[in-house]
Amino acid sequence: MVSKLQAHLMVDEGDIAPYVLLPGDPDRVLRIGEKMDSFREVAYNREFRTITGSYEGIPITVTSSGIGGPSAAIAVEELANSGAKVVIRVGSCGAYSSSIEVGDVVIPAGVVKEDGTSKAYVSSSYPAIPDLQVLCALAKAAQDLHIPFHTGVGLSHDVFYARSAESIKSWSEQGVIAADMESASVLTVGRMRSLQAGAVLAVVSAYDEIFRPWIGVKDYATEAKSGAGEAALGEERAILLALKAIVYLEKTGDNLLEI
C-alpha cells in the first residue's frame, strides 16, 4: 500500500477524523483534548500538533496550524488529503469594535482578505466565507450555551506589529468587527478543497488595546497557562462552542432547518 503520510502534519491515512478543530497554538490542542471524552496524540511536527479522539461519541481530530495564513493553508491542504470533511478554526482575535469585550466570541460571517495566502489561491474579489451549515451550528451552539457572541465581517492580515491606527480605524468604520491572521486562508482553502469550513474566535484584545495588540496577546498567553482571566475564558468558550457545533452537525447532517 502506498503511504499517504503528509509532509508537514506527518499524519497518515486513518489518523484524521471527518471533523477537525484547527487552533493555532499547539498547547491549545491539549486544552481542547481535555474537554473531549478521550484522545491520543497522533503526530507533532514543527508547529503542527495533532490529536484524535472523541466528544459525545463523535470522532474528532484537533490540529494546530501555527501563526499566519501560510501554515494554516498547509494544515487545511494536508487535512483534506487525509480525510477531513469539516474544519473549524478555533482561534483568537482582536476586536475592531468598542462594543466587543475581551472574553466574548466572534463567529465570522465573512472575512476581508488582507493576507497574501488566500489571494494566492483565488482572486482578491473572491469572498472568504464560511460554510452556511457550520456558521449556523456555531451560532446555535453559542445561543444554547449562553455564550456572548458576535457575528459579522472579520479581517485577516499578515502582519502583527506593522498595522497602523489609521488602517484599523478605517476598517472599523467599514463594519469590520475583529481581525486575526488565519481565518481567510482557512475559509478560502477549505472551500477550494470542498470542505465545510468555519471559524470561532476568542477575543483577546479590546478595541482600545488593538493599537498596541501585544498587550492583549501577552495577557492571553499568561492567562491561557493559568486558566484564569477574561481572555482564557474566551478561549474556553470558543472550544466548548466548537465542540457543541460538531454535535449539531453530526445530528442534523445537511438539513439546515433542523439546527
Kinemage of the C-alpha trace (Angstrom):
@kinemage 1
@onewidth
@group {chain A} dominant
@subgroup {mainchain}
@vectorlist {calphas} color= white
{ca met a 1} P 0.000 0.000 0.000
{ca val a 2} L 1.287 3.455 -0.919
{ca ser a 3} L 1.756 5.636 2.150
{ca lys a 4} L -0.274 8.835 2.334
{ca leu a 5} L 1.943 10.319 5.033
{ca gln a 6} L 1.623 14.096 4.848
{ca ala a 7} L 4.812 16.118 4.538
{ca his a 8} L 4.161 18.649 7.311
{ca leu a 9} L 1.474 17.252 9.588
{ca met a 10} L 3.144 13.814 9.484
{ca val a 11} L -0.263 12.111 9.621
{ca asp a 12} L -1.260 9.109 7.539
{ca glu a 13} L -4.450 7.556 6.267
{ca gly a 14} L -6.750 6.680 9.181
{ca asp a 15} L -5.259 9.252 11.556
{ca ile a 16} L -7.733 12.049 10.813
{ca ala a 17} L -11.436 12.138 11.734
{ca pro a 18} L -14.014 13.761 9.433
{ca tyr a 19} L -14.464 16.605 11.962
{ca val a 20} L -11.382 18.720 12.682
{ca leu a 21} L -10.811 21.637 15.027
{ca leu a 22} L -7.932 23.897 13.994
{ca pro a 23} L -6.367 26.072 16.703
{ca gly a 24} L -3.154 27.970 16.091
{ca asp a 25} L -1.360 27.183 19.347
{ca pro a 26} L -0.035 23.607 19.833
{ca asp a 27} L -0.745 23.915 23.576
{ca arg a 28} L -4.385 24.757 22.813
{ca val a 29} L -4.653 21.355 21.134
{ca leu a 30} L -4.187 19.729 24.537
{ca arg a 31} L -6.581 22.147 26.209
{ca ile a 32} L -9.214 21.117 23.667
{ca gly a 33} L -8.332 17.470 24.285
{ca glu a 34} L -9.074 17.951 27.981
{ca lys a 35} L -12.690 18.780 27.044
{ca met a 36} L -13.059 15.633 24.931
{ca asp a 37} L -14.060 12.158 26.121
{ca ser a 38} L -10.617 10.800 25.254
{ca phe a 39} L -7.771 11.443 22.824
{ca arg a 40} L -4.380 10.232 21.674
{ca glu a 41} L -1.549 12.211 20.149
{ca val a 42} L -1.120 11.233 16.515
{ca ala a 43} L 1.794 13.443 15.477
{ca tyr a 44} L 3.762 16.551 16.447
{ca asn a 45} L 5.994 18.091 13.789
{ca arg a 46} L 7.114 21.734 13.887
{ca glu a 47} L 4.032 23.861 14.675
{ca phe a 48} L 1.628 21.072 13.742
{ca arg a 49} L 0.406 19.019 16.716
{ca thr a 50} L -2.401 16.545 16.041
{ca ile a 51} L -4.594 14.541 18.391
{ca thr a 52} L -7.579 12.350 17.542
{ca gly a 53} L -10.280 11.263 19.965
{ca ser a 54} L -13.998 11.670 20.545
{ca tyr a 55} L -16.564 14.026 22.015
{ca glu a 56} L -20.020 12.689 22.909
{ca gly a 57} L -19.055 9.617 20.893
{ca ile a 58} L -18.185 11.577 17.734
{ca pro a 59} L -14.648 11.098 16.321
{ca ile a 60} L -12.806 14.434 16.259
{ca thr a 61} L -9.289 15.483 15.306
{ca val a 62} L -7.560 18.603 16.624
{ca thr a 63} L -4.561 20.012 14.713
{ca ser a 64} L -2.597 23.181 15.416
{ca ser a 65} L -1.699 25.406 12.492
{ca gly a 66} L 0.831 27.804 13.990
{ca ile a 67} L 0.665 31.534 13.238
{ca gly a 68} L -0.470 33.014 9.937
{ca gly a 69} L -2.100 32.086 6.658
{ca pro a 70} L 0.721 30.079 5.018
{ca ser a 71} L 0.928 27.444 7.751
{ca ala a 72} L -2.868 27.401 8.164
{ca ala a 73} L -3.216 26.686 4.438
{ca ile a 74} L -0.697 23.842 4.680
{ca ala a 75} L -2.685 22.337 7.539
{ca val a 76} L -6.004 22.555 5.684
{ca glu a 77} L -4.492 21.083 2.495
{ca glu a 78} L -2.997 18.099 4.310
{ca leu a 79} L -6.097 17.560 6.444
{ca ala a 80} L -8.177 17.458 3.255
{ca asn a 81} L -5.736 14.913 1.826
{ca ser a 82} L -6.188 12.805 4.959
{ca gly a 83} L -9.978 12.537 5.083
{ca ala a 84} L -11.186 15.680 6.842
{ca lys a 85} L -14.659 16.870 5.818
{ca val a 86} L -15.377 19.686 8.292
{ca val a 87} L -12.702 22.103 9.551
{ca ile a 88} L -13.437 24.732 12.196
{ca arg a 89} L -10.768 27.216 13.168
{ca val a 90} L -10.712 27.751 16.954
{ca gly a 91} L -8.562 30.829 17.302
{ca ser a 92} L -8.136 34.260 18.835
{ca cys a 93} L -8.711 37.756 17.515
{ca gly a 94} L -8.572 41.426 18.310
{ca ala a 95} L -11.789 43.455 18.461
{ca tyr a 96} L -12.346 46.218 15.912
{ca ser a 97} L -15.475 47.414 17.701
{ca ser a 98} L -15.802 49.052 21.119
{ca ser a 99} L -18.963 47.008 21.750
{ca ile a 100} L -16.966 43.755 21.811
{ca glu a 101} L -15.230 42.799 25.060
{ca val a 102} L -12.308 40.546 25.908
{ca gly a 103} L -13.756 37.114 26.646
{ca asp a 104} L -16.501 37.427 24.023
{ca val a 105} L -16.563 35.181 20.967
{ca val a 106} L -16.659 36.219 17.306
{ca ile a 107} L -18.140 33.965 14.605
{ca pro a 108} L -17.157 35.484 11.247
{ca ala a 109} L -19.857 35.503 8.573
{ca gly a 110} L -17.215 36.603 6.083
{ca val a 111} L -13.598 37.747 6.175
{ca val a 112} L -11.786 40.569 4.375
{ca lys a 113} L -8.695 39.088 2.701
{ca glu a 114} L -5.842 41.404 3.659
{ca asp a 115} L -3.491 38.410 3.717
{ca gly a 116} L -1.386 37.060 0.885
{ca thr a 117} L -2.142 33.352 1.184
{ca ser a 118} L -5.845 33.388 0.353
{ca lys a 119} L -5.175 35.642 -2.638
{ca ala a 120} L -2.603 33.148 -3.915
{ca tyr a 121} L -5.477 30.673 -4.306
{ca val a 122} L -8.204 32.918 -5.715
{ca ser a 123} L -8.823 36.421 -6.989
{ca ser a 124} L -8.877 39.204 -4.407
{ca ser a 125} L -12.550 39.716 -5.303
{ca tyr a 126} L -13.432 36.123 -4.332
{ca pro a 127} L -15.106 36.161 -0.887
{ca ala a 128} L -13.773 34.272 2.115
{ca ile a 129} L -16.989 32.967 3.661
{ca pro a 130} L -17.813 30.047 5.957
{ca asp a 131} L -19.984 27.101 5.069
{ca leu a 132} L -23.550 28.108 5.947
{ca gln a 133} L -24.279 24.908 7.858
{ca val a 134} L -21.170 25.364 10.001
{ca leu a 135} L -21.966 29.034 10.604
{ca cys a 136} L -25.487 28.189 11.778
{ca ala a 137} L -24.257 25.357 14.007
{ca leu a 138} L -21.731 27.666 15.679
{ca ala a 139} L -24.334 30.383 16.249
{ca lys a 140} L -26.838 27.900 17.688
{ca ala a 141} L -24.190 26.452 19.989
{ca ala a 142} L -23.377 29.933 21.285
{ca gln a 143} L -27.055 30.658 21.909
{ca asp a 144} L -27.704 27.330 23.634
{ca leu a 145} L -24.596 27.655 25.822
{ca his a 146} L -25.450 31.304 26.654
{ca ile a 147} L -22.076 32.465 25.390
{ca pro a 148} L -21.825 36.153 24.404
{ca phe a 149} L -21.016 36.145 20.703
{ca his a 150} L -20.868 38.484 17.726
{ca thr a 151} L -21.229 37.604 14.071
{ca gly a 152} L -20.232 39.855 11.209
{ca val a 153} L -17.321 40.711 8.955
{ca gly a 154} L -13.817 39.817 10.111
{ca leu a 155} L -10.441 40.597 8.595
{ca ser a 156} L -7.269 38.544 8.175
{ca his a 157} L -3.874 40.203 7.779
{ca asp a 158} L -0.254 39.088 7.507
{ca val a 159} L 1.492 41.367 9.983
{ca phe a 160} L 1.219 41.720 13.743
{ca tyr a 161} L 3.287 44.798 14.579
{ca ala a 162} L 3.078 46.911 11.407
{ca arg a 163} L -0.629 47.761 11.393
{ca ser a 164} L -1.459 51.451 11.648
{ca ala a 165} L -4.085 53.057 13.842
{ca glu a 166} L -5.492 54.738 10.732
{ca ser a 167} L -5.995 51.418 8.947
{ca ile a 168} L -7.647 49.806 11.948
{ca lys a 169} L -9.984 52.766 12.417
{ca ser a 170} L -10.858 52.747 8.715
{ca trp a 171} L -11.782 49.067 8.699
{ca ser a 172} L -13.767 49.520 11.902
{ca glu a 173} L -15.761 52.319 10.280
{ca gln a 174} L -16.486 49.979 7.355
{ca gly a 175} L -18.079 47.461 9.709
{ca val a 176} L -15.228 45.021 10.351
{ca ile a 177} L -15.689 43.720 13.894
{ca ala a 178} L -12.495 41.703 14.511
{ca ala a 179} L -9.169 40.686 12.987
{ca asp a 180} L -6.922 37.640 13.035
{ca met a 181} L -4.219 36.165 10.793
{ca glu a 182} L -5.637 32.817 9.657
{ca ser a 183} L -9.401 32.725 9.043
{ca ala a 184} L -9.327 33.996 5.446
{ca ser a 185} L -6.897 31.258 4.473
{ca val a 186} L -8.825 28.542 6.309
{ca leu a 187} L -12.142 29.539 4.724
{ca thr a 188} L -10.690 30.005 1.241
{ca val a 189} L -8.613 26.828 1.103
{ca gly a 190} L -11.432 24.894 2.748
{ca arg a 191} L -13.831 25.953 0.026
{ca met a 192} L -11.272 25.207 -2.718
{ca arg a 193} L -10.881 21.678 -1.319
{ca ser a 194} L -14.638 21.051 -0.882
{ca leu a 195} L -14.516 21.133 2.918
{ca gln a 196} L -17.165 22.616 5.183
{ca ala a 197} L -15.153 25.316 6.933
{ca gly a 198} L -15.895 27.881 9.605
{ca ala a 199} L -14.257 29.809 12.419
{ca val a 200} L -14.880 30.785 16.021
{ca leu a 201} L -12.537 33.322 17.585
{ca ala a 202} L -11.965 34.262 21.216
{ca val a 203} L -11.500 37.997 21.689
{ca val a 204} L -8.169 38.577 23.465
{ca ser a 205} L -7.606 42.282 22.657
{ca ala a 206} L -10.185 45.023 23.167
{ca tyr a 207} L -10.593 47.809 20.621
{ca asp a 208} L -8.729 50.302 22.833
{ca glu a 209} L -5.839 47.826 23.050
{ca ile a 210} L -5.721 46.956 19.366
{ca phe a 211} L -3.380 49.843 18.614
{ca arg a 212} L -0.956 48.053 20.948
{ca pro a 213} L -2.041 44.458 20.215
{ca trp a 214} L 0.857 42.822 22.019
{ca ile a 215} L -0.685 43.886 25.348
{ca gly a 216} L -3.802 41.763 24.944
{ca val a 217} L -1.927 38.853 23.396
{ca lys a 218} L 0.703 38.874 26.149
{ca asp a 219} L -2.041 38.790 28.780
{ca tyr a 220} L -3.773 35.979 26.900
{ca ala a 221} L -0.590 33.893 26.769
{ca thr a 222} L -0.183 34.264 30.519
{ca glu a 223} L -3.840 33.574 31.255
{ca ala a 224} L -4.005 30.526 28.992
{ca lys a 225} L -1.336 28.801 31.061
{ca ser a 226} L -3.085 29.566 34.354
{ca gly a 227} L -6.648 29.171 33.079
{ca ala a 228} L -7.670 32.442 34.769
{ca gly a 229} L -8.795 35.756 33.268
{ca glu a 230} L -11.228 37.014 30.651
{ca ala a 231} L -9.084 36.047 27.643
{ca ala a 232} L -8.712 32.489 28.943
{ca leu a 233} L -12.476 32.405 29.496
{ca gly a 234} L -12.955 33.427 25.871
{ca glu a 235} L -10.767 30.553 24.724
{ca glu a 236} L -12.742 28.073 26.839
{ca arg a 237} L -15.989 29.424 25.421
{ca ala a 238} L -14.720 29.084 21.851
{ca ile a 239} L -13.640 25.493 22.498
{ca leu a 240} L -16.947 24.447 24.048
{ca leu a 241} L -18.876 26.207 21.300
{ca ala a 242} L -16.920 24.462 18.535
{ca leu a 243} L -17.346 21.032 20.124
{ca lys a 244} L -21.100 21.562 20.556
{ca ala a 245} L -21.365 22.752 16.941
{ca ile a 246} L -19.883 19.450 15.789
{ca val a 247} L -22.551 17.595 17.773
{ca tyr a 248} L -25.250 19.601 15.972
{ca leu a 249} L -23.651 18.985 12.577
{ca glu a 250} L -23.442 15.258 13.232
{ca lys a 251} L -27.089 15.089 14.328
{ca thr a 252} L -28.585 17.175 11.527
{ca gly a 253} L -26.426 16.218 8.553
{ca asp a 254} L -27.283 18.528 5.665
{ca asn a 255} L -30.685 19.555 6.990
{ca leu a 256} L -30.046 23.201 7.819
{ca leu a 257} L -33.578 23.760 9.062
{ca glu a 258} L -33.108 21.292 11.926
{ca ile a 259} L -30.307 23.302 13.544
